[in-house]
Amino acid sequence: MSNGSETPQRAYGVATTALHTGRETTPERENSPPLFLTSSFRFDSAEQARAVFAGEEEGNLYSRFTNPTVALFEERVAALEKAEHAVAAASGMAAVTMVFLSFLSAGDHVVISRSVFGSTTNIANTLLKRMGIGVTRVPLSDLEAWEAAVTPATRLFFLETPANPTLEMVDLAALARLGRERGILVVVDNVLCTPCLQRPLELGVDLVVHSATKYMDGQGRVLGGVVAGGRKLLMDHVFPLLRNTGSSLSPFNAWVLFKGLETLPLRMERHCDNAERVAAHLAAVPGLGGAVLYPGLPDHPQRELAVRQMRRFGAIVCVDLGSRERAHRFMNGLKLAIITANLGDSRTLTTHPATTTHAKLTDAERQAAGITEGLVRLSIGLEDVEDILTDLDQALESSL
């Protein structure tokens, strides 16, 4: 974080970090960062171009490689995740795919939790298997299953915690310790928590992946992804793939995401406040008590783990209404909440994972991941919470 002075600054809190990291200015002295909409960059001479391309002199070459606006976003994400570095990508799935392709080769093996995003499972089932990479899927919270799945060829553990959409969790410190003992890279999709609620790197994880499309943007405007972790790990493996394949984040999207991060801590507090109210309210509805999934509920089986490794419980609440028909009636009855496949928006959103985000999984894969036909995911927004509760109540009544 720079304020134009060489004097070292003390460690700032998360809200200050989100507002002030990456504020370096150009000679124009702008207060808001500029948007560098350029595909390439000029050189003062042919000799300088040669030196920059050879890595002998620092400088931007081409926006497929680096761009000042994208670099600001990367710097801010790294600061929030307490990471040495970050590499941005065009979307969350681009970031996930870059991790797989950067660290896995034919003959390698990866262990993936059963409860990951549907597209991540699809990549594992198609691209990785076509490349000759072995894939084993395990129950997320079962540390013994992770250990039992390890083979001499295992190079990577990949997981989401909390998982989307079941909100299942794993002990990150314990899994990271297993990875270190076996020489396995541990990668966590941290999208549901953001660095405001959970920092896997501080628990020993090697890399963190985000779909910045979600809470980092926070208003459903642009796509983006990012990988954060050790500088050498990223620059030796992930950045070369980005540079050569072109899954780069656009400068415009980077600027939107950079500005979105400024309000992320504030938004996450309101998201969590509302989600806690919603979860408690739904759990009190006759017949729904055991069907509401939220780590902050007193009877959630992993609540103690959530308290230990998360600062708050997040903004996703799921409810199992027993059947696809009732789930659809409930969603169709909502007047305030929006039916869409996204999450992390400022507005309350809902989706039916079994027929949307996880529809391409087999029935067996969905069942193993805990995604039932009656499961509805609610991404709780920033509205007045009483309005959210009223909307849910009338939709539940209409679904009977």
Residue, then its C-alpha position, 0 to 999 in steps of 0.5 A: m500500500s503506497n501513499g507516496s511516502e517511503t515510510p513503512q505503514r503499520a498493518y491496516g484493517v480489512a476495510t482500510t486495505a480494501l480502500h487504500t491498496g493500489r492507490e498509486t497515481t499517475p502524473e495527472r494526480e487522479n484520485s480514482p484510478p485510471l482505466f488503461l484501455t489499451s491492447s499494447f504499450r509503446f517503447d522508447s526504442a527498439e532496444q528497450a522493447r528487446a530488453v522488456f521482452a527479454g525480462e531485463e527491464e520491467g514494463n508492460l508489453y501487451s494487455r494479454f500479459t499485463n495491464p496497469t489496471v489489472a495489476l491494481f486489482e491483483e494487488r488489492v486482492a493479494a493484500l486482502e488475502k494476505a498473499e504475496h501475489a495474485v494473478a487475475a483471469a477472465s472469469g472464475m472458471a478461467a482461474v480454476t482451469m488455469v490452476f489445473l492446467s498449470f500444475l497437472s500433467a498426463g499421469d498426475h492425479v488430483v483429489i477434488s471434493r464432491s461438493v464443488f461448483g458444477s462447472t469444476t466437476n465438468i472440467a474434471n470429468t472431461l478436460l482432465k480425464r481427456m488429458g490423462i489426469g486421474v481424478t478422485r472425488v471425496p466427501l469434503s469434510d472427511l479427512e480420512a477420505w482425503e488421505a485414503a485417496v492419495t496416490p504416488a501420482t497425487r499432485l493437487f487437492f482442490l476444494e470449496t469450503p463452504a461448498n456451493p451450494t450445500l455449505e459443507m466445510v472441511d478443517l482447512a488447517a488439517l487438510a493443509r497439513l496433510g498436503r504439506e506432509r505428502g507434498i501436495l498442493v492445496v487449492v481452495d475456492n474461497v468465493l463464498c467467504t471472500p477474504c473478509l470472512q476467511r483467509p485459507l492462506e493463513l491456515g496453510v493452504d497454498l493457493v486461493v481461487h475466486s470468481a470475482t464475478k460474485y461478491m468482489d463485484g457485488q452488483g452482477r455487472v462483470l466477469g472476473g477471476v483471480v488466483a492468490g498465493g505465493r509469488k514464485l508459485l504463481m509466476d513460475h506456473v500460473f502466469p506463463l499459462l495466462r500469458n500464452t493462452g490469453s484467458s486475461l481479465s479485461p482492463f474494464n472489468a478489472w477497474v469495476l472489480f477494483k472499485g467493487l473491492e472498496t465496499l466489500p467489507l461493508r457489504m459482507e457485514r450487511h450480507c451476513d447480518n441479513a443471512e443470519r436473520v433469514a436462516a433463523h427465520l426459516a428454521a423456525v417455520p414449522g416443518l422446515g427446521g431440519a431442512v435449512l442449511y446455514p453454518g450459523l444455526p445453533d444445530h448445524p453439525q459443523r458450526e464449531l468449525a465455522v466459528r474456528q476458521m470463518r469470521r462470520f457465517g456468510a450470505i448463502v442460505c439453502v433450504d430443502l423443500g422436499s421436491r422439485e415441484r415445491a422448490h419451483r413453486f416457491m421460487n416462482g412465488l418470490k416477488l423480491a428475490i430474483i431467479t438467476a444462476n449468479l450469487g453474491d449480488s447486492r440483491t437477493l437471488t435464488t436458484h435451483p442447483a439440480t436443474t441449473t448450476h449442477a444440471k450436467l452432473t449425473d444423478a449419482e454425482r448430485q446425490a453424492a454432493g448432497i444436491t437434492e431435487g428440493l434444494v433451493r439456494l438463496s444468496i441473501g442481498l442487502e435489502d431491508v431484511e424485513d422485506i426479504l422475510t416477508d417475500l420468503d413467507q409469502a412464497l413459502e405459503s404459495s408453494l404449499 
